[in-house]
């Protein structure tokens, strides 16, 4: 099982076209990447150089996801709600190594309802969360409804907020009584409001 997180190669100027790339990458793929069009690893490297360089691969018959669009990112996160995929990544080899933050466990206050969701440490849940992935330090206010969504790190969702089929950007503050729903496609929510009003 493997997840391709879509490595990108881009350059700000011809002089910087190989800065930041690993030495082996520079040796194997000595190419020019103009800023305006070269950024997709599969299209711009693998397909472009398939007849010029020796490119090897191997067949996998387990889970694989190419995270190259917002929709693919959303789908991959939703896949982790399936027990067979989650169990593979978190209970078998290869183990996942991650940075540990010193955060308290998630807190479910009275009235909170959580169904088929992944809730990270530091979250405080006061509303309803269904079929969603909540990253670290997410606050879900009273009477909130979160369905089929990915809420990234350090997000504050005010009371009576409804989020459905969305990706909420990190460090957002969603005001009380807000309504966001992705109809037919994933909606990306970016709302940077003041969290605390004095």
LINHU-V905952 format. One line per field, one symbol per residue. phi: phi as a letter, one per 20 degrees, with the letter a starting at -180 (. if undefined). burial: 1 if it has 24 or more other C-alpha atoms within 12 Angstrom, else 0. A space follows every 10 residues. Layout:
phi: ???
burial: ???
This chain:
phi: .bdeemfdcb cebgfefdfn efgfffffce cddfgfbdbd fffecfffdf edceddbbed ddfbbeeccf ffffffffff fegffffffd cceffeebfe eedffgddfg nfccclcdce fnfcddddcc lcddfflddd ffmfcdclcd dfgldddfgm eccblcddfg lecefgmecc beenbfdedc bedfecde
burial: 0000000011 0000000100 0000000010 0110000001 1000100000 0000000000 0000100001 1011111111 1000000010 0000000000 0000011100 0111011111 1111111111 1111111111 1111111111 1111111110 1111111111 1111110111 1000011110 00000000
